[in-house]
Amino acid sequence: MFLRKIITIILFVIILLLIFFFKPSLMFNKDGTIKNFGYTDEESVITIFIAIPIIALICYIIVLSLELIYT
């Protein structure tokens, strides 16, 4: 149980580091700032603040799935 949480946190941090390293144009402006929520060119529907909880849930589901497969 404790190992599941540690692996999930490590996977989550790695994914967030990759997002902040590559700075996809869907979430970041050209100057590297985070886009606001909205529907114009300077804004995005999927911001980093919306993506973080979704990524956390996906990481946890991946770890649970792998745990079920390998036990």
C-alpha positions as CSV (number, residue, x, y, z in Angstrom):
1,M,0.0,0.0,0.0
2,F,2.8,2.5,1.0
3,L,4.8,1.4,-2.1
4,R,1.8,2.1,-4.3
5,K,1.7,5.7,-3.1
6,I,5.4,6.3,-3.5
7,I,5.5,4.9,-7.1
8,T,2.4,7.1,-8.0
9,I,4.1,10.2,-6.6
10,I,7.3,9.5,-8.4
11,L,5.5,8.9,-11.7
12,F,3.4,12.1,-11.2
13,V,6.5,14.2,-10.5
14,I,8.4,12.8,-13.5
15,I,5.4,13.6,-15.8
16,L,5.1,17.1,-14.4
17,L,8.8,17.7,-14.8
18,L,8.5,16.6,-18.5
19,I,5.6,19.0,-19.0
20,F,7.4,21.9,-17.5
21,F,10.6,21.1,-19.4
22,F,9.0,20.8,-22.8
23,K,6.3,23.5,-22.2
24,P,3.7,22.4,-24.7
25,S,2.0,25.2,-26.6
26,L,-1.4,23.9,-25.4
27,M,-0.6,25.0,-21.8
28,F,2.1,27.6,-22.2
29,N,2.6,30.9,-24.1
30,K,5.6,31.5,-26.3
31,D,7.4,33.3,-23.6
32,G,7.0,30.4,-21.2
33,T,4.2,31.7,-19.0
34,I,1.2,29.6,-18.2
35,K,-1.9,30.2,-20.3
36,N,-5.1,31.3,-18.6
37,F,-8.4,29.4,-19.0
38,G,-10.5,30.6,-22.0
39,Y,-11.2,30.2,-25.6
40,T,-9.0,32.8,-27.4
41,D,-5.6,32.3,-28.9
42,E,-3.9,33.6,-25.7
43,E,-6.0,31.3,-23.5
44,S,-6.4,27.6,-23.4
45,V,-9.2,25.2,-22.4
46,I,-6.6,22.7,-21.0
47,T,-4.4,24.6,-18.6
48,I,-1.8,23.2,-16.3
49,F,-4.2,23.7,-13.3
50,I,-6.8,21.5,-15.0
51,A,-4.3,18.9,-16.1
52,I,-2.6,18.3,-12.8
53,P,-5.5,16.5,-11.0
54,I,-6.2,14.6,-14.2
55,I,-2.6,13.5,-14.5
56,A,-2.6,12.5,-10.8
57,L,-5.7,10.3,-11.3
58,I,-4.2,8.7,-14.4
59,C,-0.9,7.9,-12.6
60,Y,-2.8,6.2,-9.8
61,I,-4.9,4.2,-12.2
62,I,-1.7,3.1,-14.0
63,V,0.0,2.0,-10.8
64,L,-3.2,0.1,-9.7
65,S,-3.4,-1.6,-13.1
66,L,0.2,-2.6,-13.1
67,E,-0.2,-3.9,-9.5
68,L,-3.1,-6.1,-10.6
69,I,-1.3,-7.5,-13.6
70,Y,1.9,-8.4,-11.8
71,T,0.4,-9.9,-8.6
